[in-house]
Amino acid sequence: MSDRFKFRIYSFLEKSFHYFSIGDCEDGYPQGIAGGVSEIQQYTGCHDSSNKDIYEGDIVKWGNLNYIVEWNHTAYKWQGRCPYYHPYNHPTTEHFRDLMNGVIVGNIFENKELLS
C-alpha cells in the first residue's frame, strides 16, 4: 500500500475500519464491507507522537484540547479543529504539524464524547 494515498472506511455494522488504497478498489470503492459505511477518509501523510498514522476523522489530543482532523476546503490544507472550545470561536491549528506532537485518542465514529 502506498504511503501517500491510503484511505479507510468505517463499517457501522462491524464497528471497525477497513483500510485500503485506490488500487484495491473497483469503481473507486472498496468491496466486501458489510452494512452501512461512512464516507471515505484519507490519510494525512503525517503521524502522531506515537508514530500512528493520522487520518481524517481522527481525534488528536494536543495540549489540553482535543482536535478533530479535517480537510479545510477553503485553505486547501489539513487542519485540526476543536469543536467544543467556544460556541462561536472554534480554534483551529495554525500548522497541522502541531498535531504531530499530539496523540490520537479516538475517532469521530467510536469516540464522539471526546468532542463535547
Backbone as a printed PyTorch tensor [residue, N CA C, xyz], in Angstrom:
tensor([[[  0.8430,  -1.1680,   0.0000],
         [  0.0000,   0.0000,   0.0000],
         [  0.8940,   1.2380,   0.0000]],

        [[  0.6430,   2.1840,  -0.8940],
         [  1.4190,   3.4050,  -0.9660],
         [  1.2180,   4.2340,   0.2980]],

        [[  2.3010,   4.8070,   0.7890],
         [  2.1960,   5.6410,   1.9880],
         [  1.4170,   6.9170,   1.7370]],

        [[  1.3760,   7.3670,   0.5190],
         [  0.7840,   8.6610,   0.2380],
         [ -0.7290,   8.6130,   0.0690]],

        [[ -1.2500,   7.6030,  -0.5630],
         [ -2.6800,   7.5520,  -0.8640],
         [ -3.3480,   6.3770,  -0.1730]],

        [[ -3.4400,   6.4800,   1.1420],
         [ -4.1170,   5.4590,   1.9220],
         [ -5.4620,   6.0160,   2.3870]],

        [[ -6.4160,   5.1220,   2.4970],
         [ -7.7590,   5.5180,   2.8940],
         [ -8.3170,   4.5190,   3.8930]],

        [[ -9.4210,   4.9030,   4.5080],
         [-10.1410,   3.9820,   5.3710],
         [-11.6270,   4.3150,   5.2730]],

        [[-12.4170,   3.3190,   5.6430],
         [-13.8680,   3.4900,   5.6700],
         [-14.3750,   2.7380,   6.8930]],

        [[-15.3780,   3.2960,   7.5670],
         [-15.8820,   2.6930,   8.7970],
         [-17.1630,   1.9220,   8.4930]],

        [[-17.2110,   0.6820,   8.9240],
         [-18.4170,  -0.1410,   8.8070],
         [-19.1860,  -0.0260,  10.1140]],

        [[-20.4020,   0.5080,  10.0380],
         [-21.2240,   0.6640,  11.2380],
         [-21.7170,  -0.6870,  11.7520]],

        [[-21.8950,  -1.6510,  10.8600],
         [-22.3250,  -2.9840,  11.2660],
         [-21.2020,  -3.7160,  11.9970]],

        [[-20.0150,  -3.6990,  11.4330],
         [-18.8730,  -4.4020,  12.0230],
         [-18.1870,  -3.5870,  13.1220]],

        [[-18.5090,  -2.2990,  13.1890],
         [-17.8870,  -1.3850,  14.1550],
         [-16.3600,  -1.4270,  14.0750]],

        [[-15.8770,  -1.3200,  12.8350],
         [-14.4330,  -1.3260,  12.6160],
         [-14.0950,  -0.6230,  11.3040]],

        [[-12.8210,  -0.2460,  11.1900],
         [-12.3290,   0.3850,   9.9760],
         [-11.8000,  -0.6580,   9.0100]],

        [[-11.9120,  -0.3540,   7.7310],
         [-11.2870,  -1.1260,   6.6580],
         [-10.3240,  -0.1720,   5.9600]],

        [[ -9.0750,  -0.5760,   5.8460],
         [ -8.0260,   0.2550,   5.2580],
         [ -7.7390,  -0.2460,   3.8420]],

        [[ -7.4880,   0.7080,   2.9230],
         [ -7.2710,   0.3330,   1.5270],
         [ -6.5600,   1.4540,   0.7860]],

        [[ -6.0980,   1.1150,  -0.4030],
         [ -5.5540,   2.1280,  -1.3150],
         [ -6.4200,   2.1210,  -2.5640]],

        [[ -6.2480,   3.0910,  -3.4010],
         [ -7.0920,   3.2090,  -4.5960],
         [ -6.9760,   1.9680,  -5.4720]],

        [[ -5.7910,   1.3940,  -5.5650],
         [ -5.5930,   0.2050,  -6.3860],
         [ -6.3520,  -1.0150,  -5.8870]],

        [[ -6.8000,  -0.9760,  -4.6350],
         [ -7.5380,  -2.1030,  -4.0580],
         [ -9.0290,  -2.0620,  -4.3780]],

        [[ -9.4870,  -1.0320,  -5.0750],
         [-10.9250,  -0.7980,  -5.2310],
         [-11.3990,  -1.0020,  -6.6570]],

        [[-12.6530,  -1.4370,  -6.7590],
         [-13.3530,  -1.4470,  -8.0390],
         [-14.2860,  -0.2480,  -8.0160]],

        [[-14.3100,   0.5250,  -9.0560],
         [-15.1360,   1.7240,  -9.1330],
         [-14.8100,   2.7230,  -8.0250]],

        [[-13.5590,   2.7340,  -7.5300],
         [-13.1400,   3.6820,  -6.5220],
         [-13.6780,   3.4340,  -5.1290]],

        [[-14.2690,   2.2690,  -4.9030],
         [-14.9000,   1.9740,  -3.6180],
         [-14.5190,   0.5620,  -3.1960]],

        [[-14.1180,   0.3540,  -1.9520],
         [-13.7210,  -0.9890,  -1.5220],
         [-14.9030,  -1.9570,  -1.5200]],

        [[-14.6390,  -3.2050,  -1.7920],
         [-15.6780,  -4.2300,  -1.8740],
         [-15.6690,  -5.1110,  -0.6280]],

        [[-16.8070,  -5.7640,  -0.3540],
         [-16.8810,  -6.7710,   0.6920],
         [-17.0240,  -6.2380,   2.0990]],

        [[-17.5090,  -5.0220,   2.2490],
         [-17.7060,  -4.4580,   3.5830],
         [-19.1860,  -4.5650,   3.9190]],

        [[-19.4780,  -5.1780,   5.0510],
         [-20.8650,  -5.4240,   5.4420],
         [-21.4880,  -4.1970,   6.0930]],

        [[-22.7640,  -3.9830,   5.7980],
         [-23.5370,  -2.9470,   6.4790],
         [-23.2860,  -1.5600,   5.9540]],

        [[-23.9240,  -0.5830,   6.5970],
         [-23.7320,   0.8070,   6.2270],
         [-22.3030,   1.2430,   6.5110]],

        [[-21.8210,   2.1390,   5.6910],
         [-20.4460,   2.6000,   5.8360],
         [-20.3810,   4.1210,   5.8690]],

        [[-19.2800,   4.6140,   6.3900],
         [-19.0420,   6.0540,   6.4700],
         [-18.5520,   6.5820,   5.1300]],

        [[-18.3430,   7.8810,   5.1020],
         [-17.6320,   8.4930,   3.9860],
         [-16.1950,   7.9700,   4.0160]],

        [[-15.5540,   7.9400,   2.8840],
         [-14.1490,   7.5310,   2.8200],
         [-13.2970,   8.6150,   3.4750]],

        [[-12.3420,   8.1890,   4.2930],
         [-11.4440,   9.1150,   4.9780],
         [-10.0250,   8.8920,   4.4910]],

        [[ -9.3070,   9.9870,   4.2890],
         [ -7.9650,   9.9240,   3.7250],
         [ -6.8890,  10.0540,   4.7980]],

        [[ -5.7810,   9.3810,   4.5580],
         [ -4.5700,   9.5080,   5.3800],
         [ -3.9530,  10.8760,   5.1120]],

        [[ -3.5360,  11.5700,   6.1550],
         [ -2.9780,  12.9160,   6.0070],
         [ -1.5240,  12.9350,   5.5580]],

        [[ -0.8540,  11.8050,   5.6840],
         [  0.5670,  11.7570,   5.3750],
         [  1.4310,  12.0220,   6.6010]],

        [[  0.7940,  12.2110,   7.7630],
         [  1.5110,  12.5250,   8.9960],
         [  1.2480,  11.4650,  10.0620]],

        [[  2.1050,  11.4680,  11.0790],
         [  1.9820,  10.5640,  12.2150],
         [  1.8760,  11.3750,  13.4950]],

        [[  1.2270,  10.7950,  14.5050],
         [  1.1880,  11.4510,  15.8120],
         [  2.4740,  11.1620,  16.5750]],

        [[  2.5540,  11.5990,  17.8280],
         [  3.7780,  11.4170,  18.6070],
         [  4.0630,   9.9530,  18.9310]],

        [[  3.0530,   9.0820,  18.7620],
         [  3.2360,   7.6390,  18.9630],
         [  3.5140,   6.9090,  17.6520]],

        [[  3.7420,   7.6810,  16.5860],
         [  4.0250,   7.1590,  15.2490],
         [  2.8360,   6.4450,  14.6090]],

        [[  1.6070,   6.7820,  15.0220],
         [  0.4030,   6.2330,  14.3940],
         [ -0.0180,   7.1450,  13.2500]],

        [[ -0.4690,   6.5520,  12.1420],
         [ -0.9530,   7.3280,  11.0050],
         [ -2.1440,   8.1830,  11.4220]],

        [[ -2.1450,   9.4520,  11.0160],
         [ -3.2690,  10.3480,  11.2880],
         [ -4.1700,  10.3730,  10.0640]],

        [[ -5.4430,  10.0150,  10.2760],
         [ -6.4450,  10.0230,   9.2170],
         [ -7.4770,  11.1140,   9.4810]],

        [[ -8.1140,  11.5430,   8.4100],
         [ -9.2690,  12.4130,   8.5220],
         [-10.2710,  11.7510,   9.4740]],

        [[-10.8600,  12.5240,  10.3660],
         [-11.8180,  11.9640,  11.3130],
         [-11.2120,  11.4950,  12.6230]],

        [[ -9.8810,  11.4780,  12.7100],
         [ -9.2420,  11.1280,  13.9810],
         [ -9.4040,  12.2800,  14.9620]],

        [[ -9.3680,  11.9550,  16.2370],
         [ -9.3800,  12.9550,  17.2940],
         [ -7.9970,  12.9200,  17.9350]],

        [[ -7.3240,  14.0690,  17.8760],
         [ -5.9480,  14.1690,  18.3720],
         [ -5.9230,  15.1140,  19.5660]],

        [[ -5.3590,  14.6410,  20.6590],
         [ -5.1730,  15.4800,  21.8500],
         [ -3.8470,  16.2040,  21.7140]],

        [[ -3.9130,  17.5260,  21.7290],
         [ -2.7260,  18.3630,  21.6620],
         [ -2.8740,  19.4070,  22.7510]],

        [[ -1.9340,  19.4610,  23.6610],
         [ -2.0700,  20.3310,  24.8250],
         [ -3.2110,  19.8090,  25.6820]],

        [[ -4.1290,  20.6960,  26.0500],
         [ -5.2630,  20.2580,  26.8570],
         [ -6.5640,  20.1940,  26.0600]],

        [[ -6.4780,  20.2390,  24.7320],
         [ -7.6660,  20.2210,  23.8840],
         [ -7.6510,  19.0250,  22.9350]],

        [[ -8.8370,  18.5750,  22.5560],
         [ -8.9970,  17.5370,  21.5330],
         [ -9.3820,  18.2070,  20.2230]],

        [[ -8.7100,  17.8290,  19.1650],
         [ -8.9600,  18.3810,  17.8370],
         [ -9.4320,  17.2760,  16.9060]],

        [[-10.4180,  17.6020,  16.0660],
         [-10.8360,  16.6550,  15.0300],
         [-10.0590,  16.9950,  13.7620]],

        [[ -9.5240,  15.9900,  13.1160],
         [ -8.7260,  16.1730,  11.9040],
         [ -9.6660,  16.2610,  10.7120]],

        [[ -9.5130,  17.3280,   9.9270],
         [-10.3700,  17.5180,   8.7540],
         [ -9.6280,  18.2880,   7.6770]],

        [[-10.1670,  18.2050,   6.4690],
         [ -9.6030,  18.9260,   5.3390],
         [-10.2920,  20.2810,   5.2580]],

        [[ -9.5080,  21.3510,   5.1700],
         [-10.0430,  22.6960,   5.0280],
         [-10.1260,  23.0020,   3.5390]],

        [[-11.3420,  22.9800,   2.9900],
         [-11.5320,  23.1700,   1.5450],
         [-11.2130,  24.5950,   1.0970]],

        [[-11.3110,  25.5480,   2.0010],
         [-11.0180,  26.9370,   1.6530],
         [ -9.5160,  27.1770,   1.5650]],

        [[ -8.7770,  26.6460,   2.5350],
         [ -7.3240,  26.8680,   2.5890],
         [ -6.5360,  25.7510,   1.9090]],

        [[ -7.2220,  24.6910,   1.4730],
         [ -6.5700,  23.5420,   0.8370],
         [ -5.4760,  22.9530,   1.7170]],

        [[ -5.8310,  22.6480,   2.9600],
         [ -4.8520,  22.0530,   3.8580],
         [ -5.5680,  21.2350,   4.9280]],

        [[ -4.8160,  20.3200,   5.5370],
         [ -5.3110,  19.5730,   6.6830],
         [ -5.2630,  20.4860,   7.8920]],

        [[ -6.2360,  20.3400,   8.7710],
         [ -6.2400,  21.1240,   9.9980],
         [ -6.8500,  20.3120,  11.1280]],

        [[ -6.6240,  20.7750,  12.3250],
         [ -7.3040,  20.2420,  13.4930],
         [ -8.2530,  21.3070,  13.9920]],

        [[ -9.4880,  20.9360,  14.2770],
         [-10.4830,  21.8980,  14.7500],
         [-11.0100,  21.4270,  16.0970]],

        [[-11.0550,  22.3210,  17.0500],
         [-11.5610,  21.9990,  18.3820],
         [-13.0220,  22.4340,  18.4570]],

        [[-13.9760,  21.5100,  18.3640],
         [-15.3870,  21.8830,  18.2360],
         [-16.0590,  22.3300,  19.5300]],

        [[-15.4640,  22.1190,  20.6840],
         [-16.1530,  22.4330,  21.9280],
         [-15.5510,  23.6010,  22.6860]],

        [[-14.5170,  24.2020,  22.1650],
         [-13.7670,  25.2160,  22.9090],
         [-14.6130,  26.4380,  23.2420]],

        [[-15.2960,  26.9790,  22.2770],
         [-16.1430,  28.1590,  22.4750],
         [-17.2610,  28.0890,  21.4460]],

        [[-18.4960,  28.4100,  21.8180],
         [-19.6110,  28.2460,  20.8850],
         [-19.4750,  29.0390,  19.5880]],

        [[-18.7400,  30.1590,  19.6130],
         [-18.6370,  30.9800,  18.4010],
         [-17.2440,  31.0110,  17.8070]],

        [[-16.2880,  30.4690,  18.5080],
         [-14.9060,  30.5150,  18.0390],
         [-14.2650,  29.1520,  18.2240]],

        [[-14.2780,  28.3450,  17.1990],
         [-13.6840,  27.0120,  17.2580],
         [-12.2350,  27.1130,  16.7950]],

        [[-11.2890,  27.0650,  17.7350],
         [ -9.8960,  27.2350,  17.3180],
         [ -9.4440,  26.1110,  16.3970]],

        [[ -8.6230,  26.4840,  15.4640],
         [ -8.0250,  25.5050,  14.5620],
         [ -6.5090,  25.5810,  14.7250]],

        [[ -5.8470,  24.5250,  14.3170],
         [ -4.3950,  24.5160,  14.3800],
         [ -3.8460,  25.4520,  13.3210]],

        [[ -2.8880,  26.2470,  13.7010],
         [ -2.2320,  27.1490,  12.7510],
         [ -1.4280,  26.3310,  11.7400]],

        [[ -0.7210,  25.3240,  12.2580],
         [  0.0760,  24.4440,  11.4130],
         [ -0.2880,  23.0050,  11.7590]],

        [[ -0.5990,  22.2220,  10.7660],
         [ -1.0070,  20.8490,  11.0240],
         [  0.0790,  20.0580,  11.7350]],

        [[  1.3080,  20.4190,  11.5220],
         [  2.3980,  19.6830,  12.1770],
         [  2.3060,  19.7690,  13.6960]],

        [[  1.5750,  20.7790,  14.2230],
         [  1.3600,  20.8420,  15.6700],
         [  0.6930,  19.5740,  16.1790]],

        [[ -0.2600,  19.0360,  15.3980],
         [ -0.9580,  17.8240,  15.8200],
         [ -0.0400,  16.6140,  15.8270]],

        [[  1.0690,  16.6920,  15.1050],
         [  2.0200,  15.5910,  15.1070],
         [  2.6940,  15.4620,  16.4730]],

        [[  2.6210,  16.5100,  17.2850],
         [  3.1450,  16.4630,  18.6470],
         [  2.1070,  15.9420,  19.6270]],

        [[  0.8830,  15.7610,  19.1580],
         [ -0.1900,  15.2360,  19.9840],
         [ -0.3060,  13.7330,  19.8270]],

        [[ -1.3770,  13.1860,  20.3870],
         [ -1.5900,  11.7450,  20.3120],
         [ -3.0420,  11.4840,  19.9150]],

        [[ -3.2390,  10.5060,  19.0330],
         [ -4.5910,  10.1210,  18.6250],
         [ -5.2810,   9.4770,  19.8180]],

        [[ -6.4470,  10.0220,  20.1920],
         [ -7.1900,   9.4890,  21.3380],
         [ -8.5030,   8.8310,  20.9070]],

        [[ -8.8320,   8.9000,  19.6300],
         [-10.0610,   8.2850,  19.1530],
         [-10.3900,   8.7430,  17.7450]],

        [[-11.6610,   8.5490,  17.3690],
         [-12.1440,   8.9650,  16.0540],
         [-13.6110,   9.3580,  16.1720]],

        [[-14.1380,   9.9890,  15.1420],
         [-15.4940,  10.5400,  15.2070],
         [-16.5850,   9.4870,  15.2500]],

        [[-16.2960,   8.2560,  14.9180],
         [-17.3150,   7.2070,  14.9190],
         [-17.4100,   6.4780,  16.2440]],

        [[-16.2860,   6.2640,  16.8830],
         [-16.2580,   5.4720,  18.1040],
         [-16.1160,   6.2910,  19.3840]],

        [[-15.7620,   7.5680,  19.2400],
         [-15.4580,   8.3700,  20.4280],
         [-16.0270,   9.7890,  20.3490]],

        [[-17.2680,   9.9340,  19.9250],
         [-17.8810,  11.2640,  19.7940],
         [-17.8740,  12.0400,  21.0980]],

        [[-17.9090,  11.3360,  22.2190],
         [-17.9280,  12.0100,  23.5190],
         [-16.6780,  12.8580,  23.7480]],

        [[-15.5960,  12.5960,  23.0250],
         [-14.3690,  13.3720,  23.1790],
         [-14.4860,  14.7520,  22.5360]],

        [[-15.5520,  14.9730,  21.7830],
         [-15.7260,  16.2400,  21.0760],
         [-16.7490,  17.1520,  21.7290]],

        [[-17.2320,  16.7840,  22.8960],
         [-18.2380,  17.6430,  23.5400],
         [-17.7390,  18.1970,  24.8540]]])
